[in-house]
Amino acid sequence: MKTFTKDSLKNELRQIAESGWHESHRDTSKARNDGAAGNLLEKLLGIEENNLPLPNANEWELKVQRSTSSSLVTLKHIEPSPRGMKFVPDVLLPMYGWKHADSGGKYAANERSFRMTMNGASRTDRGFMVVIEGERLRVSFDSSSVSSRHAEWLANVDKAVGLSDLDPAPYWGLADLRSALGSKLQNAFFVTADVEKRDGKEWFRYSRAEMLTGFSLEGFLACLGDSVANVEFDARTGHNHGTKFRVKSSAIPRLYESRDVVFDYSG
C-alpha cells in the first residue's frame, strides 16, 4: 500500500496541480457527480477511496471541492437543550409549526411542519434566528420581524403561545458544541478543483490546497454570522428528521484554527 508523510503528500499534491488538467474517470456527461473531483484526485495519488495513508490517518481527511461549488455540508445532527423538553416535537412543531404542504394528501389532514433554516445574520421571514447569549447559542423569535404573508400563521402562534420571545428557549451550550463538532471535524487537506467541460466530459485542475488543523468553534460561529453556516430544523408531525448544523463547502477552511497553504495557483 502506498503511504505518505505530510511533507510527501504536500509534494505530490503540488506535482499533480502543476501537471495541469485531468479528465474525470467518472461519467458526468448526463449528471454532475459532486464527488468526481475527489475520486479523481485519490486515483492520481494512487490511494483507495476514503483512505488517506498518513501516520495517524484516522485523524486526517482529504476533502476536495469544486471552485464553483455553493453546496452545503452537514457537519452533525444536534438536538437543542434542554433535551428533556423535546423542544422540536413538543414545542416548535405544535406551537410554531404550520400546515404541511402535503396534508390531506400524502399525509393526514392535521399534518404539521416546522422546516426552518436559521443563521446568525438575519431573521427568517417567520422571525427566527440564532443568537450567541453568554455561553450558549439559542433560538430567538421576534414577532415584529414576521412577513405580512405569514399573518395567518402569526395569529395562530399568538393564540397558541403568545408573541413574545421563546421562554424557555431552545439552545446549545458552546462547550457542548465545541466537543460535538470538534469530534466530527477531523484535520484535513482541503483541495479546490477548477472544472471545465470538453466534448461533454469534465476535466479538473487542482488549483489550491490547504492543510487544516484544529477545529475552531469561533470560526463556525463567525460563519453563522456571515450566512455561510446554518442551523436547520426539519420536522413534521410524527417524525423529526433531525436538527442539522451545516456550512457551505467553500467555507470549511474557516472552521479550523490553523490553515497552512500548500499551494495556490488560483490567481
C-alpha positions in Angstrom: 0.0 0.0 0.0 1.3 3.5 -0.9 1.9 5.6 2.2 2.7 9.3 2.7 4.2 11.6 5.3 2.6 15.0 5.5 5.5 16.5 3.5 5.5 13.9 0.8 1.7 14.3 0.4 2.2 18.0 0.1 4.9 17.5 -2.6 2.7 15.0 -4.6 -0.3 17.3 -4.4 1.9 20.1 -5.8 3.1 17.9 -8.7 -0.5 17.0 -9.6 -1.5 20.6 -9.5 1.4 21.7 -11.7 0.7 19.0 -14.2 -2.5 20.8 -15.3 -5.9 19.4 -16.4 -7.0 15.8 -15.8 -10.0 14.1 -17.4 -12.6 12.7 -14.9 -12.7 9.0 -14.8 -16.4 9.2 -13.7 -19.1 9.7 -16.2 -20.5 13.2 -15.6 -21.9 13.7 -19.1 -25.6 13.3 -18.1 -25.5 14.4 -14.4 -22.8 16.2 -12.3 -21.1 13.9 -9.8 -20.1 16.1 -6.9 -17.6 13.5 -5.7 -15.8 13.2 -9.1 -13.1 15.7 -8.4 -12.2 13.9 -5.1 -12.4 10.5 -6.7 -10.0 11.6 -9.4 -7.5 13.1 -7.0 -7.5 9.9 -5.0 -6.8 7.9 -8.2 -4.0 10.3 -9.2 -2.5 9.9 -5.7 -2.8 6.1 -6.0 -4.9 5.6 -2.9 -8.1 3.9 -2.2 -11.3 6.0 -1.8 -11.8 7.5 1.7 -8.4 6.1 2.8 -5.7 8.6 3.4 -2.5 6.6 4.2 -0.8 9.1 6.6 0.5 8.5 10.1 -2.5 8.8 12.4 -4.6 8.6 9.3 -7.8 8.3 11.4 -7.2 12.0 12.4 -6.9 13.2 8.8 -9.2 13.5 5.8 -8.8 14.5 2.2 -11.6 17.0 1.3 -12.0 18.2 -2.3 -14.5 20.8 -3.6 -15.2 22.4 -6.9 -14.2 26.1 -7.0 -17.7 26.9 -8.3 -19.5 24.9 -5.6 -22.1 26.5 -3.3 -23.3 23.2 -1.8 -23.9 22.8 1.9 -22.1 20.2 4.0 -23.9 18.7 7.0 -21.5 18.7 9.9 -23.6 17.0 12.5 -27.2 16.5 13.8 -27.5 18.0 17.3 -30.9 18.5 19.0 -31.3 21.6 21.2 -31.3 21.6 25.0 -32.9 21.2 27.4 -33.2 17.7 25.9 -35.9 16.7 28.4 -38.3 19.2 27.0 -38.2 17.6 23.5 -38.3 21.2 22.0 -38.8 20.2 18.4 -41.7 17.8 18.6 -43.4 19.2 21.7 -42.9 23.0 21.4 -41.7 24.2 18.0 -43.8 21.9 15.9 -47.2 22.2 17.7 -46.8 25.9 18.8 -44.9 27.4 15.9 -45.5 24.9 13.1 -47.8 25.3 10.1 -50.0 23.1 7.9 -47.8 20.7 5.9 -47.9 21.2 2.1 -49.0 17.5 1.7 -51.5 17.4 4.5 -54.8 15.8 3.4 -52.9 14.0 0.6 -49.7 12.2 1.2 -50.2 12.8 5.0 -53.1 13.2 7.3 -55.2 16.3 7.3 -53.7 17.6 10.5 -50.1 17.1 9.5 -47.9 20.0 10.5 -44.5 21.1 9.5 -41.6 23.0 11.1 -38.9 23.3 8.5 -36.7 26.3 9.2 -33.2 27.4 8.1 -31.6 29.9 10.6 -28.4 31.7 10.7 -26.9 34.5 12.9 -27.0 37.3 10.4 -30.7 38.0 9.9 -34.1 36.7 10.8 -36.2 34.4 8.7 -39.5 35.7 7.3 -41.1 34.0 10.3 -39.0 35.9 12.7 -36.4 33.3 13.8 -32.6 33.4 14.1 -29.9 32.0 16.3 -28.0 34.3 18.7 -25.0 34.0 20.9 -26.0 34.6 24.5 -23.3 34.1 27.1 -22.0 30.5 26.8 -24.8 29.3 24.6 -26.3 29.6 21.1 -30.0 30.0 21.4 -33.0 30.2 19.1 -34.6 33.7 19.1 -38.1 34.7 17.9 -39.2 38.3 17.1 -42.9 38.6 16.0 -42.3 42.1 14.7 -40.0 40.7 12.0 -42.6 38.3 10.6 -43.5 38.9 7.0 -47.1 40.1 6.3 -47.6 37.0 4.1 -47.4 34.9 7.3 -50.1 37.0 9.1 -52.5 34.0 9.5 -49.7 31.8 10.9 -48.7 34.6 13.3 -52.2 34.9 14.6 -52.2 31.1 15.3 -48.9 31.5 17.2 -50.5 34.3 19.2 -53.4 32.1 20.2 -51.2 29.1 21.0 -48.4 30.7 23.0 -48.3 34.5 22.5 -45.9 36.7 20.6 -43.0 37.2 23.0 -39.6 35.5 22.6 -39.4 31.8 23.4 -39.2 31.3 27.1 -37.6 28.9 27.8 -35.7 29.0 24.5 -34.0 26.0 22.8 -30.2 26.3 22.9 -26.9 24.6 22.6 -24.1 25.1 25.1 -21.0 26.3 23.4 -18.8 23.8 25.3 -21.1 21.0 24.1 -20.9 22.3 20.5 -17.1 22.6 20.6 -17.0 18.9 21.7 -19.6 17.6 19.4 -18.4 19.4 16.2 -14.7 19.0 17.1 -15.0 15.3 17.3 -16.6 15.2 13.9 -14.3 17.6 12.0 -11.0 15.9 11.6 -7.8 17.6 10.5 -7.9 17.8 6.7 -6.1 18.5 3.5 -8.6 20.8 1.7 -8.2 20.9 -2.1 -10.0 23.2 -4.5 -10.6 22.0 -8.1 -11.4 24.1 -11.2 -13.6 22.4 -13.7 -14.3 22.7 -17.4 -16.3 20.7 -20.0 -14.6 19.3 -23.1 -16.8 17.3 -25.5 -19.3 16.7 -22.7 -16.7 15.4 -20.3 -15.5 17.1 -17.2 -11.8 17.9 -16.6 -10.3 19.1 -13.3 -7.3 21.2 -12.4 -6.4 21.3 -8.7 -5.7 25.0 -8.1 -5.4 25.4 -4.3 -4.7 23.2 -1.3 -4.6 23.9 2.4 -3.6 21.8 5.4 -6.3 22.4 8.1 -5.8 21.6 11.8 -7.7 22.2 15.0 -11.4 22.8 14.9 -12.4 26.3 15.9 -15.9 26.8 17.3 -15.4 30.6 16.9 -14.8 30.0 13.2 -18.1 28.2 12.9 -20.0 30.9 14.9 -18.4 33.5 12.6 -19.8 31.5 9.6 -23.2 31.6 11.2 -22.9 35.4 11.4 -21.9 35.6 7.8 -24.7 33.4 6.5 -22.4 30.7 5.2 -23.4 28.3 8.0 -26.9 27.4 9.1 -28.9 25.6 11.8 -31.7 23.7 10.0 -34.8 22.3 11.6 -36.7 19.7 9.6 -39.7 18.2 11.4 -43.2 17.2 10.6 -46.0 15.6 12.7 -44.8 12.2 14.0 -41.3 12.5 12.5 -38.3 14.7 13.3 -35.6 14.4 10.6 -33.1 16.0 13.0 -31.6 19.4 13.6 -28.6 19.9 11.3 -25.6 22.1 11.6 -24.5 22.9 8.0 -21.9 25.0 6.3 -21.1 25.9 2.7 -18.3 23.7 1.4 -16.2 26.7 0.4 -16.2 27.9 4.0 -14.8 24.7 5.5 -11.3 26.2 6.0 -12.8 28.8 8.3 -13.7 26.1 10.8 -10.0 25.4 11.7 -7.6 27.2 13.9 -4.6 26.6 11.6 -4.6 27.0 7.8 -1.4 26.2 6.0 -1.5 27.0 2.3 0.2 24.1 0.5 -0.1 25.8 -3.0 -2.3 28.4 -4.6 -2.5 28.6 -8.4 -6.0 30.1 -8.4 -5.0 33.6 -9.3 
